[in-house]
Amino acid sequence: MRAQLPARYEDALDVLLRSLTPPLTRTEGLGLGVFFYLPHVSFVAAYGLELSGNGGRDPFEASMLAQYELTRRFTAEFSLRVFLQQEQSRTLARLLQWTRDPDPHVRRLCSEGSRPRLPWAPRIPAFVRDPRRTLPLLEALKDDPDLYVRRSVANHLGDIAKDHPELAFEICARWVAGASEERKWLIRHAVRHPAKHGVKAALRLRRLAAPARMA
């Protein structure tokens, strides 16, 4: 792609964005066809922060627009991690805006792309050490209307529980008060792994978040 597209990064992105198929209209059962766009997000990850490849112009805004559009067709969770490591404040600010986006694929990206220990992707060491910077994203999404998004929030909390269990349990304990059935499911899912290992705090949270018919 680098060899065939225009040399200037933003010009190359313009070609890529004009080539995109329509956005996805569902969140489940997508199969492997969406991986057609993996080279596209890899291109953004490789060149999306280079001033030299963009005529000295900051490519951040163009890269975020590209990831916004790509995540509506595949996912930008892998490329986004480069931006969270090198431009953390600007990227987190943009993600917080996107938590209110009407597209569930975009909202999910906010939680999934910022997971400290996202599977099949490099960890974000700063968030492994201190995950508190991502908590505003989780707070904004914990009652999202789409299970696709809430499952990502639960998995993000599960990542936090691996390194900072007390923090994850504290968040879940706060969220369980007056929780909807949907949020209760999120909490149970978030602490499922420590609960399987018999961690008392996790088992207690699962009891508190039991479905109404079992409570």
C-alpha positions as CSV (number, residue, x, y, z in Angstrom):
1,M,0.0,0.0,0.0
2,R,2.8,2.4,0.8
3,A,4.4,1.8,-2.5
4,Q,1.2,2.3,-4.6
5,L,-0.6,5.1,-2.7
6,P,0.3,8.8,-2.9
7,A,3.5,9.6,-1.0
8,R,1.8,12.2,1.2
9,Y,0.0,10.5,4.0
10,E,-3.2,12.5,4.0
11,D,-3.5,12.1,0.2
12,A,-3.1,8.3,0.7
13,L,-5.8,8.3,3.3
14,D,-8.1,10.2,1.0
15,V,-7.8,7.3,-1.5
16,L,-8.4,4.7,1.1
17,L,-11.4,6.4,2.6
18,R,-13.0,6.9,-0.9
19,S,-12.6,3.2,-1.5
20,L,-14.5,2.0,1.6
21,T,-17.7,0.0,1.4
22,P,-20.8,1.1,3.4
23,P,-20.6,1.0,7.2
24,L,-21.7,-2.2,8.9
25,T,-25.3,-2.3,10.0
26,R,-25.0,-5.1,12.6
27,T,-22.7,-6.1,15.3
28,E,-22.9,-9.9,15.4
29,G,-22.2,-12.7,12.9
30,L,-19.8,-10.7,10.8
31,G,-17.4,-13.5,10.0
32,L,-13.9,-13.0,8.7
33,G,-14.8,-10.9,5.7
34,V,-14.3,-7.7,7.6
35,F,-10.5,-8.5,8.0
36,F,-10.2,-7.2,4.4
37,Y,-9.6,-3.9,6.2
38,L,-6.8,-5.1,8.5
39,P,-4.1,-3.7,6.1
40,H,-5.9,-0.4,6.1
41,V,-5.7,0.0,9.9
42,S,-2.1,-1.3,9.8
43,F,-1.3,1.5,7.4
44,V,-2.7,4.1,9.8
45,A,-0.8,2.5,12.7
46,A,2.5,2.6,10.8
47,Y,2.3,6.1,9.3
48,G,-0.5,7.9,11.1
49,L,1.7,9.9,13.5
50,E,4.6,10.8,11.2
51,L,5.1,14.4,10.4
52,S,7.8,13.7,7.8
53,G,5.4,11.6,5.7
54,N,2.8,14.3,5.7
55,G,4.7,17.3,4.5
56,G,5.4,18.4,8.1
57,R,1.6,18.7,8.8
58,D,0.3,17.0,12.0
59,P,-1.6,13.9,10.7
60,F,-3.5,13.3,14.0
61,E,-6.9,14.6,12.9
62,A,-6.7,12.8,9.5
63,S,-5.7,9.6,11.3
64,M,-8.5,9.8,13.8
65,L,-11.0,10.3,11.0
66,A,-9.6,7.3,9.2
67,Q,-9.9,5.1,12.3
68,Y,-13.4,6.4,12.9
69,E,-14.5,5.3,9.4
70,L,-12.5,2.0,9.5
71,T,-13.9,0.9,12.9
72,R,-17.4,1.2,11.3
73,R,-16.4,-1.4,8.8
74,F,-13.9,-3.6,10.8
75,T,-12.2,-2.3,14.0
76,A,-9.5,0.2,14.7
77,E,-8.7,-1.2,18.1
78,F,-5.3,-2.4,17.0
79,S,-4.1,0.8,15.3
80,L,-5.6,3.0,18.1
81,R,-3.1,1.6,20.6
82,V,-0.2,3.3,18.8
83,F,-2.1,6.6,19.3
84,L,-2.8,5.9,23.0
85,Q,0.9,5.2,23.6
86,Q,2.3,8.2,21.7
87,E,-0.6,10.8,21.9
88,Q,-2.4,9.6,25.0
89,S,-4.1,12.8,26.1
90,R,-5.4,13.8,22.7
91,T,-6.6,10.3,21.9
92,L,-8.4,9.8,25.2
93,A,-10.1,13.2,24.8
94,R,-11.4,12.1,21.3
95,L,-12.5,8.7,22.6
96,L,-14.5,10.4,25.4
97,Q,-16.3,12.4,22.7
98,W,-16.9,9.2,20.7
99,T,-18.6,7.5,23.7
100,R,-21.7,9.5,22.6
101,D,-21.5,8.5,19.0
102,P,-24.7,6.9,17.5
103,D,-22.7,4.0,16.0
104,P,-22.1,1.1,18.4
105,H,-18.9,0.1,16.5
106,V,-17.5,3.6,17.4
107,R,-18.6,3.4,21.0
108,R,-17.1,-0.1,21.4
109,L,-13.8,1.1,20.0
110,C,-13.6,3.6,23.0
111,S,-13.6,0.7,25.5
112,E,-12.0,-2.1,23.4
113,G,-9.1,-0.1,21.9
114,S,-8.1,1.2,25.3
115,R,-8.0,-2.1,27.1
116,P,-4.8,-2.5,29.0
117,R,-4.4,-6.2,27.9
118,L,-6.3,-6.4,24.7
119,P,-5.8,-10.0,23.3
120,W,-3.7,-10.3,20.1
121,A,-2.4,-6.8,20.5
122,P,0.5,-5.1,22.3
123,R,-0.3,-4.2,25.9
124,I,-0.4,-0.5,26.8
125,P,2.1,-0.4,29.7
126,A,0.9,3.0,31.0
127,F,-2.6,1.6,31.5
128,V,-1.4,-1.7,32.9
129,R,0.4,0.3,35.6
130,D,-2.4,2.8,36.2
131,P,-5.8,2.2,34.4
132,R,-7.5,5.1,36.0
133,R,-7.2,7.3,32.9
134,T,-9.6,5.0,31.0
135,L,-12.2,4.9,33.7
136,P,-14.2,7.9,32.3
137,L,-14.7,5.9,29.1
138,L,-16.1,2.9,31.1
139,E,-18.3,5.2,33.2
140,A,-19.8,6.7,30.0
141,L,-20.4,3.3,28.5
142,K,-21.5,1.1,31.4
143,D,-25.2,1.4,30.5
144,D,-24.8,1.5,26.8
145,P,-27.9,0.2,25.0
146,D,-25.9,-2.3,23.0
147,L,-24.6,-5.6,24.5
148,Y,-21.8,-5.4,22.0
149,V,-20.5,-2.3,23.8
150,R,-21.3,-3.5,27.3
151,R,-19.4,-6.7,26.8
152,S,-16.3,-4.7,25.9
153,V,-16.7,-2.6,29.0
154,A,-16.9,-5.9,31.0
155,N,-13.8,-7.3,29.3
156,H,-11.9,-4.0,30.0
157,L,-12.8,-4.2,33.7
158,G,-11.6,-7.8,33.6
159,D,-8.2,-6.6,32.3
160,I,-8.0,-4.2,35.1
161,A,-8.8,-6.9,37.6
162,K,-5.8,-8.9,36.5
163,D,-3.4,-6.1,37.7
164,H,-5.5,-4.0,40.1
165,P,-8.2,-6.3,41.5
166,E,-9.1,-4.0,44.3
167,L,-9.8,-1.1,41.9
168,A,-11.9,-3.3,39.6
169,F,-13.9,-4.7,42.6
170,E,-14.4,-1.2,43.9
171,I,-15.8,0.0,40.6
172,C,-18.1,-3.0,40.4
173,A,-19.3,-2.6,44.0
174,R,-20.2,1.0,43.2
175,W,-22.0,0.1,39.9
176,V,-24.1,-2.7,41.5
177,A,-26.1,-0.3,43.6
178,G,-29.4,0.1,41.8
179,A,-28.1,-1.7,38.8
180,S,-30.3,-2.7,35.9
181,E,-30.3,-6.3,34.8
182,E,-28.0,-5.3,31.9
183,R,-25.5,-3.7,34.2
184,K,-25.6,-6.7,36.6
185,W,-24.7,-9.0,33.6
186,L,-21.8,-6.7,32.9
187,I,-20.5,-6.9,36.5
188,R,-20.8,-10.7,36.5
189,H,-18.9,-10.9,33.3
190,A,-16.2,-8.5,34.5
191,V,-15.3,-10.6,37.6
192,R,-15.9,-14.1,36.1
193,H,-12.2,-15.0,36.0
194,P,-11.3,-14.2,39.6
195,A,-14.6,-15.7,40.7
196,K,-13.6,-19.0,39.0
197,H,-10.4,-18.9,41.2
198,G,-12.5,-18.5,44.3
199,V,-11.6,-14.8,45.0
200,K,-14.1,-13.9,47.8
201,A,-14.6,-10.3,46.6
202,A,-15.4,-11.5,43.1
203,L,-17.8,-14.2,44.4
204,R,-19.6,-11.6,46.5
205,L,-20.0,-9.3,43.6
206,R,-21.5,-12.0,41.5
207,R,-24.0,-12.8,44.2
208,L,-24.9,-9.1,44.5
209,A,-25.3,-8.9,40.7
210,A,-27.3,-12.1,40.4
211,P,-30.3,-11.8,38.1
212,A,-33.5,-10.7,39.9
213,R,-35.1,-14.1,39.6
214,M,-32.1,-15.6,41.5
215,A,-31.4,-12.8,44.0
